Amino acid sequence: MSDIVEHYSDPQDASVALYLMENDGDELTDILVAALEDAFRILDEDWSFHTMH
């Protein structure tokens, strides 16, 4: 292991890293699962729209 601290150039990555260091992952897992469900719903709606034509 190295003593070099990773610096994140993307603020979103830094926010996620900080969140994971300070909290357990259960809440983040719930957020990610909800986002995936939304993405699959949108894809399903888009797929249904294209198969009707």
C-alpha positions as CSV (number, residue, x, y, z in Angstrom):
1,M,0.0,0.0,0.0
2,S,1.1,3.5,-0.7
3,D,0.9,6.6,1.4
4,I,-0.3,8.6,-1.6
5,V,-3.7,10.1,-1.1
6,E,-5.9,9.9,-4.2
7,H,-7.3,13.3,-5.3
8,Y,-10.5,13.3,-7.3
9,S,-10.9,15.7,-10.1
10,D,-14.6,15.0,-10.5
11,P,-16.6,16.5,-7.6
12,Q,-19.2,13.8,-7.9
13,D,-16.6,11.1,-7.4
14,A,-15.2,12.9,-4.4
15,S,-18.7,13.2,-2.9
16,V,-19.4,9.5,-3.4
17,A,-16.0,8.6,-1.9
18,L,-16.6,10.9,1.1
19,Y,-20.1,9.4,1.6
20,L,-18.8,5.9,1.6
21,M,-16.1,6.7,4.1
22,E,-18.5,8.3,6.5
23,N,-21.6,6.0,6.2
24,D,-22.5,2.5,5.6
25,G,-23.6,1.6,2.1
26,D,-27.2,0.6,2.7
27,E,-28.6,4.0,1.9
28,L,-26.4,4.4,-1.2
29,T,-27.5,0.9,-2.3
30,D,-31.1,1.9,-2.0
31,I,-30.5,5.0,-4.1
32,L,-28.6,3.0,-6.8
33,V,-31.3,0.3,-6.9
34,A,-34.0,2.9,-7.4
35,A,-32.0,4.6,-10.1
36,L,-31.5,1.3,-11.9
37,E,-35.3,0.5,-11.7
38,D,-36.0,3.9,-13.2
39,A,-33.5,3.3,-16.0
40,F,-35.0,-0.1,-16.8
41,R,-38.5,1.4,-16.8
42,I,-37.4,4.1,-19.2
43,L,-35.7,1.5,-21.4
44,D,-38.8,-0.7,-21.4
45,E,-41.1,2.2,-22.3
46,D,-38.7,3.2,-25.1
47,W,-38.5,-0.4,-26.3
48,S,-42.3,-0.8,-26.3
49,F,-42.6,2.4,-28.3
50,H,-40.2,1.2,-31.0
51,T,-41.7,-2.2,-31.4
52,M,-45.2,-0.8,-32.1
53,H,-44.0,0.9,-35.3
